[in-house]
Amino acid sequence: MAVNCFKCRHFFTTWDANHPRGCRAYQFKTRELPSALVKRSSGVECLKFEPKQLEGHNK
């Protein structure tokens, strides 16, 4: 199953129009979803995925 970057605590949006998405865990910015770039480059799903902590939830 593919990793959903939008639900990962390391994902962020940038102001860079050429590289609008980023990953703090791997420290890069990209045009595509970071998990797609990791999969394409390494052949494995992202190993740094961590679910976001939602405010008011203790999980």
N, C-alpha and C positions, 0 to 999 in steps of 0.2 A: 504494500500500500504506500502511495506517495505521501511524503511529508507535506503538511500544510503550513507554510511559512507564516501565514497570517495569524496562526494560533501559537506561534513560537515566541518566547520572551526575547530572543536574540534578533528578531526581525525588526528593521526600521525603514522608514521612508526618508529619502534625501531630497534636497532641493536641486540636485543635479539632473537636468532633463535627459542626459545621455545615460545616466546610471541611477534611476529613481528608487531602486530597492537595495537594501543592504543587510548584511549579517554581522552582528557584533562578535559572535563566537569565532567565525573564520576571518573576520576583519577585512571584508571586501564589499564593494558596491557593484551592481550589475543592472542590466536592462531587464533581464528575466527574473523569475523567482530564484532566490539563492539555492534552494533545494534542487531545482532543476539543473543548475550549473554544477553543483556538487555531484549529482548523479551522472551527468554527462562526462564530467572530467575524471571521476574516480571509478565509475561503474557500480558504486554502492549508494544506498540511500544515506541521507544526512545522519551522522552519528551524534550531532550536537543539539538535536531538537529537545527543547524543554518547554512544556506547556506554560502559557501565560498564567500568572496569578491574577484572578479577577478580584477587584475591590469588594470587600465584604465577604469573601469566601476564604475559608481556612484550609482549603485543600491544596 
